[in-house]
Each structure stands twice: as C-alpha cells, then as structure tokens.
Amino acid sequence: MPADLGQTFDALADSHRRAVVALLRQEPRRSGDLAQALSMNHPTMSRHLRVLRKAGLVQEEIDEEDARVRVYSLRPEPFAELRSWLDEVESFWTDQLGSFKAHAERRGKTRS
C-alpha cells in the first residue's frame, strides 16, 4: 500500500474529518462555514483541516473578495487512488470467494 494511501486512511479515520469531506463534496466552503455546520470551534476545525491538507485530501484557496479568508475544496486524486485500491481488494475477494464457491460445489457433488 502506498504511503500516501496510509495518510488518507489516517486522515479519514476521524469521524469529524469524514464529516468535513462530506460537506466539501457538496461545494467548496470557508473554514468558518465548516466549523459552524459541524458545531465546532475554529481552532479545532483548523486542526482537522491541517490533517486533511497534509494528507492531500483538501486544498485551500484564498478568497478573491477577502485575502484573509481561505476556501477549502476536495482534491480528486487521493480519492481516485483510494477507489483504485478498494477495487483491487474487492477484485481479490471476489476471485477468492468465487474459487471457494466452485470448490464447495465440487465437493458437494462428490458426496452426493
């Protein structure tokens, strides 16, 4: 598993950060809007956003109207990597379960 995928899992292990991702799936948002939507104080939201940024899951942009304001949005690349890894795991288990089913059916026929 790539190291950055490990960072993705670490970042998404926290339910608050998953809630931030869910909100950002709808639209980019300011950190204050995220904090308010999740009933969280600003310093706590900043810590969660820092973890998500370090993991590469979100990016921040400066608001064109107010340079003091940061707007956060999701980066699609890490989620595509996660989806790819999950597809590989699913494919492995699908193959394994298919082989087990075929084996069980062969054994069932020989016992009849």
C-alpha positions as CSV (number, residue, x, y, z in Angstrom):
1,M,0.0,0.0,0.0
2,P,1.5,3.4,-1.0
3,A,2.5,5.7,1.9
4,D,0.1,8.4,0.8
5,L,-2.8,5.9,1.0
6,G,-1.8,5.3,4.6
7,Q,-2.1,9.1,5.2
8,T,-5.5,9.0,3.5
9,F,-6.7,6.3,5.9
10,D,-5.2,8.1,8.9
11,A,-7.0,11.3,7.9
12,L,-10.3,9.7,7.3
13,A,-10.2,7.6,10.5
14,D,-11.7,10.6,12.4
15,S,-15.4,11.0,12.1
16,H,-15.1,14.8,12.2
17,R,-12.8,14.8,9.2
18,R,-15.1,12.5,7.3
19,A,-17.9,15.0,8.1
20,V,-15.8,17.8,6.6
21,V,-15.2,15.7,3.5
22,A,-19.0,15.1,3.2
23,L,-19.7,18.8,3.4
24,L,-16.9,19.6,0.8
25,R,-18.4,17.0,-1.5
26,Q,-21.4,19.4,-1.8
27,E,-19.4,22.5,-2.5
28,P,-16.2,24.4,-1.5
29,R,-16.5,26.1,1.8
30,R,-14.8,28.5,4.1
31,S,-13.3,27.1,7.3
32,G,-15.8,29.2,9.4
33,D,-18.7,27.7,7.5
34,L,-17.4,24.2,8.1
35,A,-16.9,24.9,11.8
36,Q,-20.4,26.3,12.1
37,A,-22.0,23.4,10.2
38,L,-20.3,20.9,12.4
39,S,-20.8,22.9,15.7
40,M,-17.0,23.1,16.2
41,N,-14.8,25.9,17.3
42,H,-12.4,27.5,14.9
43,P,-9.1,26.1,16.4
44,T,-10.4,22.6,16.3
45,M,-11.6,23.0,12.7
46,S,-8.2,24.4,11.8
47,R,-6.5,21.3,13.2
48,H,-8.8,18.9,11.2
49,L,-8.3,20.9,8.0
50,R,-4.5,20.8,8.6
51,V,-4.6,17.0,8.8
52,L,-6.7,16.8,5.6
53,R,-4.4,19.2,3.8
54,K,-1.3,17.3,4.8
55,A,-2.9,14.1,3.6
56,G,-3.6,15.9,0.3
57,L,-7.3,15.4,0.5
58,V,-8.2,19.1,0.5
59,Q,-6.8,22.2,-0.9
60,E,-7.1,25.8,0.2
61,E,-7.5,28.8,-1.9
62,I,-7.6,32.5,-1.0
63,D,-11.0,34.1,-1.3
64,E,-10.9,36.6,-4.1
65,E,-13.0,39.1,-2.1
66,D,-11.1,38.8,1.2
67,A,-7.5,37.6,1.2
68,R,-7.8,36.7,4.9
69,V,-10.4,34.0,4.1
70,R,-9.5,30.5,2.9
71,V,-11.9,28.4,0.9
72,Y,-11.4,24.6,1.1
73,S,-12.3,22.1,-1.6
74,L,-11.6,18.4,-2.2
75,R,-8.7,17.2,-4.3
76,P,-9.9,14.2,-6.5
77,E,-6.6,12.4,-6.9
78,P,-6.3,10.9,-3.4
79,F,-9.9,9.7,-3.6
80,A,-9.2,8.1,-7.0
81,E,-6.2,6.3,-5.5
82,L,-8.4,5.1,-2.6
83,R,-11.1,3.9,-5.1
84,S,-8.4,2.1,-7.1
85,W,-7.1,0.3,-4.1
86,L,-10.6,-0.7,-2.9
87,D,-11.3,-2.0,-6.4
88,E,-8.2,-4.2,-6.2
89,V,-9.2,-5.5,-2.7
90,E,-12.7,-6.2,-3.9
91,S,-11.5,-8.0,-7.0
92,F,-9.2,-10.2,-4.9
93,W,-12.0,-11.2,-2.5
94,T,-14.4,-11.7,-5.4
95,D,-11.9,-14.1,-7.0
96,Q,-11.3,-15.8,-3.7
97,L,-14.9,-16.3,-2.9
98,G,-15.6,-17.5,-6.4
99,S,-12.9,-20.1,-6.1
100,F,-14.2,-21.2,-2.7
101,K,-17.8,-21.5,-4.1
102,A,-16.5,-23.6,-7.0
103,H,-14.6,-25.8,-4.6
104,A,-17.5,-26.2,-2.3
105,E,-19.8,-27.1,-5.2
106,R,-17.4,-29.7,-6.5
107,R,-17.1,-31.3,-3.0
108,G,-20.9,-31.2,-2.6
109,K,-21.3,-33.2,-5.9
110,T,-18.8,-35.9,-4.9
111,R,-20.5,-36.5,-1.6
112,S,-24.0,-37.0,-3.2
